[in-house]
Amino acid sequence: MPTSPHPMDLLFSSLSLSPASCLTELDLSGCNLKAISNDIGSLFSLYGLELSGNDFVCLPESIIRLSKLKRMRLNNCTSLRSLPKLPLNIAEVEAEGCISLEMLADPLKQSDSLEPSLYLHNCFKLADNQSCIDWFISGIKKSLKLSSSLPLSFLEKKYNIVIPGSEIPEWFSHQRVGNEVKIKLPSHLYKKVGIAICAAFSTHYVVPDLIYSLPCSLTVKGKTLLASSCSLIDKVLSDHLWLGYVTPQFLDENFNKLLSEGDANGFSQIRIEFETYDSIWEVKKCGLRVIYKKDIEDLDQTMVQCSNSSITPYGDLDVFHHNFNNSAMVVECHKVKRSHDDCDGAGASGEGSSNDIPNPKRIKRHTETHGNSDCEESSEYKECDEELSDCDA
């Protein structure tokens, strides 16, 4: 006796053969679906897909055919174990509370398309997942490559991944305890600069059904720009990592002009701050890395190279020595809870700040007091690197 088709199979089949094939939004949240029909791949006009609160274990591979799909929500699909390859144009995937999720397609998208932002709050099997870190770096590399061949309007201006975790990846060259870091970079390098950021955070409480946002701001010469933000509705039940990339095209013309002007020494100072004005947030550590277009060929090797980098703290002033291109970058970090005015006038204070994150692979501690004025005078990476050698002598 033949089995009757599942009602949901009939639904997707009828949708694909009807005027509903022009459907742009589909909401099947909370329907207790045990599976998603392969026919969903025929809904070619879908722009948004809401599948939260269902009981399926996986998504059909046909979902890759949804070429217009931009966002997909899978929140609290507690049986979901894996994500397949995703459609070409998808920009955002929410899979918060998917406690069984342990595997993502590698890569999530075709090699010639940008990776989507992934919001994986409370997906505990992905805690400190190295694959997620690799996908994040891969996404930056794709963004840099495509920025030279596509109109800016085709590129996402921000790219985020949120996963459970408590350790800032070593790839982020500048790391601190607390919620803020300052860097100085030569003003002649302002063009095509992107900034990768990372925060290890937790939440204390949330009011149900309210959306909470953790902003990250960039400040240059008193002008503040909202760089990105991490939002949530449900409380995170452990420490989480927010990995973000702010692309060069996000920085407007006026902001780039400020970066290009520099100070008397040829440097521009940028302050990165995770704004914890809302008391539900606690940012425990943060990190950043400045990305240049010339870094494309190096990104595949940065996880290895990072272990050969060193940060030498001089109180509130760090100088970062990066192996490729023999470059150096002056970095400042202000201490937790310290006022902006205090930080703006800060100089060397001797030993490394108590807020430095210990990392025996990358950090060399100096117990003597060193001056830094000579190093700050330099406007070229090479010159600063040579003068730092004199400082250490």
N, C-alpha and C positions, 0 to 999 in steps of 0.2 A: 504494500500500500504506500503510495508516494507521500512524502512529508509535505506539509503545507509550508509555503514560504513565510519567513519571519515578517511580521508587520512592518518593521523598520526597513527591511529590504524592499518591500513594496512601496514604502514612502519614498525612498531615494530613487527608485526606478521611475516612479510616476513623476517626481520632481524633474528628473533629467529629460523626460520626454514631453514636458508640458511647458507653457510659457514661464513657469517658475524656474526654468533653466537660466533665466535672466536674473534670478535672485542674487542680490548683492550682500545681504545679511541673513544669517541663519542662526537661530538660538534654540539649541536642544539641551540646555542646562537642566540638571535635576530630573532627567527622564529615566534614570536607573538603567541606562543602556548597557548591555553586556558586550556588545560589539558594534562597530561602525561599518556599514556596508561599503563594499568596494565601489559601488555606484556613486558615492559622494564625489569621486573624481570627475564626474560628468557635469558638475555644477560650475562650469567654467567662469561664470561671472561673479562668483563669491569674492567679496572684499573682506568681510569679517565673519569668523566662525566661532561660536560660543558652545563649548562642549563640557563645561565645568559640572562637577558633581555627578558624574556617571561612573560606571563600574567596568569599563572595558580595560583589557590588559595591554592592547597595542592599537595603533592606528593603521589603516590600510595603506599600502604603498602607493595606491592610486592618488593619494592626497597631493603628491608631487605635481599632478596635472593641473592643479588649481592656480593657474599662472597669474591671476589678478589678486590672489589672497594676500593681504597686508598684515593682518593680525589674527591670532588664534589664542583662545583661552581654554585651558585645561585644568583650572584650579580645582583642587580637592578631588581629583580622580585617583582615589587611593589605591586602586589596583593597577594603574598604568606603570609598566615596567620599562618601556623604551620609547624613543622618538625615532621615526623613520627620516629619510631624506626629505627636506622641506621644499616647498615651491620656490621658484626663482625670485619672486618679488616680495616674499614675506619679510617684514621688518621687525615684528615683535611677537614673542611667544610667552604667555604666562602659564606656568605650571606649578603654582604655589600649592603646598600641602600635598603633593604627589609623593607620599611616603614610600612607595615601592619603586619609584623611578631610579634606575641604576645604570642605564645605558642610553647614549645618544649616538646617532649616526655620525660617522667620521668620513668626510666632513658633513655638516648638516645640510649644506647647499653645494651647488656646482662651483667649481674652482673659479669661474669667471663672474661670480656674483657675490655681493656683500653678505656677510653673516648677519643673522637677526639678533636683536637684543633678547636675552633670556632672563626671565624672572623666576627663579627656582627656590623661593623662600620655603623653608621647612621641608625640603627634599633631602632628608638626612643621609641617605645612601650616597649622596654626591658631595659630602663634606670634604673640604680641602682637596677636591678632585683635580688631579693634574691635567686630565684631559680638558676640563673646562678652562684652565689657564692657557693651555695650548691653543684652544679654539679662540680665546680672546686675542692672543697675539696674532693668530692667523687672520682674524677679522681686521686687525689694524693693518696688516700687510696688504690685504686685499683692498682696503680703503685707499692706501697710498698708491697702489698700482693703478686702480681705476680712476683716481683723481686726475691723472694725466691724459685719460682717453675719453672721459665722459663729462658732459656739462654738469656744473655744480648742482643744478636743480635735481639731478638724478641721484645724488648721493645723500645718504643720511648724515645729518650733522652731528649726531651723538650715537654712541654704541655702548650698551651696558650688559653686564652679566651679574646676577646676584645668586650666590650659592651659600650653603652653610660652610663655616670655616672661621678660623681665628688667627691664622698666620698670614701676614703680608708676603706674597711670593717674592723671592729674591730678585726676580726680574725688575722690580720697582727699585730703582737705584737710590732713591732718597726716602728714608723711612723714619718715622718718629712716633713715639707715644703721644697721644693727644689728637687734636682735631685740626691742626694747622701747620703749614710748612711754607717757607719762602725760598725762592731760588733767584739767582742772578744769572742772566745769560747775555752773551755779546749781542748788542743791538743789531749788528749787521746780519745776524742769523734769524731775524724775526720772520722772514718769509717762509711759508710752507711748514710752519711749526704746528704740531699737534701735541696734546698733552694727555698722557695716560694717568689715571688716578686710581687709588684703591683705599678703601676704608674698612676696618674691622669694627663692626658695630653690634649693639644689642638693643633691645627695647625693654622698658620697664612695665608698661601697660598700654592697652589701647581701648578706646571706646568702640564697640562693634558698629560696623557700617559707616564709620568715618574713614576718610583717606588721609593718611599722614605722609608728609614729604620731608626728606632730608636733603636740603639743597647743598650744592657745592659751588662756591663762587670763586672767580678769578678777579684779582684787583691789580691794576697797573696805574701808578701815579694818581691814586685816589679814585679812579673810575672802576666801578665794580660791575661785573658781568656775571649773570647766572650761567654757570657752565653746564650744569646737569643737575639731576635730582633723582633720588631713589624713593619710590612711593610704596606704601603697603596699607592693607586694610586689617589683616590679622596680625597679632603679635608674633614675632619670631621667637621660637622656643629654645634657641641656642645662639651663640655668636655666629654672625654671618659676614661674608665678604661682599663688598660692592666693588666691581671692577668697571671702570668707565673710560671711554676715550672721547675726547673733544677734538673734532677734526679741524684742520686749518680753515675750511670754509665757514665754520661757525663764528670765527672771530671777525667782527665787522671791520670796515675800513678805518674808522676812528680808533678802534682798539689796536689795530696793527700799526697805526701811525704812532701811538704812544709807545708801543714796543720798539719801534724803529728809532725813536729819538735818543734813548739812553741817557746816562748821566755823564758827568765830566770824565769818567774813566771808560766810557763806551759800553757800559752795561745797562740792561733794563731789568728791573726787579718785578717779579710776579709773586703775588701771595695767593695761595690756594687754601681755602677754608671750608671745612664741613660745618655748616651752621646748625648747632644743636640748641636753637632757641626753644624748641618744643621739648619739654622735660621728659618725654617718653624715650628720647634717643640718648644713647651713650656711645660716642666714638672712642674706641680704646686705642687704636693705632691708625696711622695713615701713611700713605706712600705715593710717590709720583715718579714719572719718567717723562722727559721731554723727547718727542719723536720728530725727526727731520726726514724730509723726503729721501735724502741720501741713505737713510737707514734701511731701505727696502731689501737690499742684498744681505744685510746683516741680521735681519730679524729671525731667520731660520736658525742662527747660531747663538742668539743672545742668551738662551738658557745656560749654555756652556760658558760663554764669555763672562756672564755675570758673576760666576764663582771666582773669576780672576780679577774682578774689580775690587777697589778698596775705597773706603770712606774714612778720612782722617778728621775727627772732630776737633775744632778749636772753640770750645765754649759754644756760642750760638752760631759760629761760622764753620761750615763744612766745605771741603773742596773735594769734589768727586773726580777721580781719575778713571776714565773709561778707555779700555784697551783699543777698540777700533777707532781709526782715524787719529790716534794719539791726542785725543781731545781731553780738555778738563772743563769743569763747570763749577762756578762758585755757588754754594748753596747756603741759605740761611734758614733756620727754623726757630720759631718763637715758642716759648715754653707754654704749657697748658695754663689757661686762665690769665695769661699775661695780656696787658692792654696793648692795643695796636701802637699807641704812641711810644710806649716803652720799647717795643720791638723795633720800631723804625729807627730808634737811636742806639740800638744795641751794638756793642762791639765784642771783641774777644774777651772771654772771661777765664781763660786758662784751660782747665781740664774739660773733657767732653761733658755735655749736659746730661743730667740724670735722666732726661727723657729720650736719650739715644736708645735704640733697640739693639741689644747685644746680638751679634752675629759673628761668631769666630771665623767663618769662612770669608767674610767681606770687610770686617771692621778691624782696624789697627789702632789701639789706644795709645795716646801719648800722655805721659804723666807730667811733662814739663809744660810751663807756660810759653806759648809761642805768639809772636805778633802776626798780624795778617794784613797790615796796611799795604805792604808791597804787593801782595798777591791781588788785592782788590784794585790796584792801579792799572793792572793789565787790561788791554782791550782785545787781546788775541789769545786763543786757547794755548798755542805753543808757548808764548811768552809767560803766561801764567804758570804753565807746567814747569818751565825752567826755574822760575822764581820760587815755586813751592819746593823744588829740590834744595834751593839755598836755605829756605826756612827750616827744612828738616835736618840740615847739615849740623 
